[in-house]
C-alpha cells in the first residue's frame, strides 16, 4: 500500500485515477482548487485539500510522507489558453514548478506528470512519435511541453524520478460536457441532449486519437510500478487509431452544422510502442463500443 498525492484530483481524469488508486488499497491525498474540478467527483475515502498549486507554502507540507505524486492539475485546453495565456502560464508552469519542488524536498519516489499531445501541434508525418520535434500551436501546448522539460531537468539536477505521459484526447466517465474546457465529444453529447445540432469546425475531416480515461488511469499506475521509467521519459498514451470529427458525429448520431474555421492540428495519431515497451501498457477500450453504452446511459 502506497500513499499517493493527486493534484487536480477532483477533475475528470484525476478523480477517475483517485478512485482506482483507492480501489487498489492506496491512501490518497487530493489537491484541487475546484476551479474546474467538482466536489461530487471527490472520493470520500481520500484526504481532500482545497488549495491552489500556485501557493507553494500551502501545498508543500502536504507532500511529506508521500510515495507517488500524480500531477494532473492544469489550466487545461487550447482555446482558453489562447484567450488568457498569462493565467494559463501561471498555473501550468509556476504551478508545475511548485509541485516538482515540493516533491523533490519531500523525497517522493516518483512524479507522474500529465502531459499533452498538443505539444506536437501540426505534423506532416503520422503516427506521432516522442522523438519528433514539437510544433505547438497554442500557449497550452507550449506550457505542457515546458512542463515535460522541467520534469526531465528535475531528474537530471536533483535526482527526482519523473515520467511524463502525453495524453491523446481523453474521454470517458465524468468527461466535461460544458464550459470552455469541454472537448469535442463532450460538446457533441451536450448538444444532442439539448436537441441541438452538433457544431463542427473546419471541414470536420480533422482526425483525433480518442483515448479512454480507463486506459489513461492504467498508464499512470503502471508508470509508478515500472522500473524502466523515472528519468524524465516522455511517453505517448493513445490508441494508435483515429477518427475524424465527422465520423464521431456519425457515431453519436444526429444533425450537424459547420460553424467556421479555427487553428487546430489536422490530425493526431499516437505511436504507442514506447508505452508498450516501458510500461507494459496497451489500450483496452474501443471508442465505438464505449459510445454505444454511453449513449444508452445518457438516454440517447
N, C-alpha and C positions, 0 to 999 in steps of 0.2 A: 504493500500500500504506500502510495506517494502523496505528498502534499503539493498541490498544483495551484498556480495562480493564473487566472484568465482575465486579461484586460478586454473590455468590450463583451463581458460575459452575459449581458442582458440583451445583446443584439441577435441577429438572425443566426449567423454561423456560431458565434460564441456560446449562445445558450444551448444549441444542439451539442456542442463539444462538452459543455459543463455536464449536461445530462448523462452523456456516455461515460465521462470520467467518473461520475458518482456511481453509475451502474456497475462500474468495474471496481468499486470499493475504495476509490481515492477520496481524500479530503480536498475540498476546493474552496479557494478564495476568489471572489469576483470583484473586480474594479470596473465601475461603469458610471459615467456622469449622467446617464439617462437622457442625453440629448437626442439620441435616436433609438437607443435600447428601450425595452419596455419592462415595467415591473412584473407584469404577468408572465414574462419569459424566465424569471429568476427561479431556479430550483431551490425549494425551501430547505434542502439539506446543505446548501452552500453558505459560506460566510460572505455577506454582501457589504461592500463599502461604496457609497455614492460619492466618489471623488473623481477629479479630472487628472488625466495623466500628465497634464502640463504643470501640476502642482507637486514638484519634487519632494518637498518637505512632508506632505501628507501621504504620498504613496510609498516613500522609501521604507518606513517601518513595516509595511505590510509584506515586504519581500523576505523578512527574516524567517528562517526555517523552511523556506520553500525549496522544493526539489526541481520542479519544472515550471517555466513561465511560457504561456501561450499568449503572444501579443497580437490581438485582433482589433483593439480599439483604433479607430481612424476616422478622419473626415472623408467619408467614402464617396466614390463615384466621380466620373469625369466632368459632367456638366456643372455640378455645384462648385467644383474646384476652379473651373474657368470663370465663374461668376464671382467667387470670393477666394482668390489664390492666397491671400495673407492668412486668413483663418485656417485654411487647409494646410498651409506650410507650418503654422504654429503647432497644430495637432499632430500632423503626420511626421514632422521632423523633430521639433523640440520635444514633443511627447514621446516619440520613439527613443530619443537620446536619454530622456529621464528613465524610461523603462530599462534600457540597457545598463545605465549607470547603477540603478538600484539592484539589478540582477547581478552585476559584477561585484558590488560591495557586499551583497548577501551570499556570494559564492554559490549561486544556484548551479545545478548540474547541467542544464541546457535551456536555451531560449529558442522557441519555435516561432518564427516571425511570419505573419500572414502577408505575403507579397501579392503582386497582381500581374496578370498577363498584359495589362495596359502598358507595362514597361516596354513591350515590343513595339507598340504603335503600328504603323503600316509597314509591312514587309513584303517583298516580292516573292520570297520563297516560302513554301509550306512543306511539311509542318514546321512549327516554331521550335527551335532548339535553344537550350540555355546558353550555348556559346555564341549565339548571334549577337551582333552589336544592337543596342537598343535604339529606338527611334520614337520616343514618346511624343504623343500628340496633345498632352494636357498637363497642367500642374500636378494633378493627382498621380498620373503615370510616372512623372519625373520624381515626385516625392516618395512614392513607394519603391522606386528603383534606388534612390539615395538611401532609403532605409535598409535595403539589402547590403549596400556598400558599408554602411555603419555596422551592420551585424558582422560582416567579414572583418572589418577593422578592429572591432572589439575582441574578436577571436585572436587576431594577429598580435595586437598590442598587449591585451590584458589576459589572454588565455581563456576568455569566456566562451564556452561551447555554444555555437549558434547554427541555425539552419533556416533558410528562407523557402517558403512554399509559394510558388506563383500560381494562384487560382485562376481558373478559366470559367467565367460566367456561372457562378454557383446558384443553384435553385433548390427548392425543397420546402419541407415543413417550416412554417414561420417566416417564409420569404415576405419581403415588404411589398404591400400592394398599393401603397400611396406615398405621395411626397416626392421630394427631389432625389431620394436615394433609391428609388424604385428602378429595377432592371426591366428589360423589355417583357419578360414573361409575366412579371407582376403587373405591369401596366395593362397588358392584354387581358389578364384574368379580371382585373378590376373593371375594365371597360365592358367585358362580356357580362359580368354580374350586374352591371348597371344598365345592360341592354343597349350599350353604345357600340359603334363600330370600332374596331381595333385600328389605332393610328400607326402608320408605317412611315418612317423617314427614308429619304433617298429612294432607291427603286425596290427596296426590300430584298434585294439579292445578296446583301451583306451576310456573311456566314459566321456563325458562332459555335464554339465548342462548349456546349452546355454540360455542366458537371454537377452531380448530386451532392447536396450538403452531407449526406451519409458518407460518401466517399471522401469528401474533404476532411471530415472528422476523423475517419480512419487514418488518413495520411498524417494528421497531426499527432495522433497517438503512436503510430509506427515510427515517426521521427524521433520520439523520446526513447523508444526501445532500441533503435538501430545503432550499433556501434560503428557503422560506416559513415555516419554524418555527425557534424558538430564543429566543423572547421570553416563555417561560413558558406557552405554549399547553397546553391540556388537550384530548386527542383520544380519542374512543371507538374501541376496537378490538374490534369484534363483527360478527357476520354479518348482523344485521338480520332474523334469522329465529329463532324459538324453539320449543322442545318442552317438553311437560310431563314431570315426573318419571315419571309413569305411562307415557307414550309411550316414554321412554328405556328403561324396564324391559322394555317390549314388544319393542323393537328388539333388546335383548340376549337376551331370551327366557329363560323360567324362572319358577318360583313367586315370589310376593311376599308380604310381610306388613307390616301397618301397626304402627308402634311408638309412636304418640303424637305430640303436638304440640311444636313449638319455634318461637321467634321467628325469622322469616326473611321476606324480601320475597316477595310473591305472584308477582311477575313481573319479569324483566329482558328488555329488548329494545333493542338499540343502534340509534340513528340514526347511521349511519357516513358520512354525506355529508361531514363535515368531514375525515375521514381520506382520502376520495377527492380532495377539493379541495386539501388542504395537502400530502399525502404521495404522492398518486397510488396509494393503496392500495385494494385490493379483496380480499375473502375468496375463496379458491380451493378450499378443501377442504369437501366436503359430508359432514355427520355420518353419515347412514345408510350411505352408500357406504364411508366410512372404517371404520365399526363392523363391517361385514361382513368386511372384510380383517383387522381386529384380532382378531375372534373366531376366525378361522381360525388366525392366528398363535398365539393363546393356547390353541388346542386345544378350542374350544367349538363 
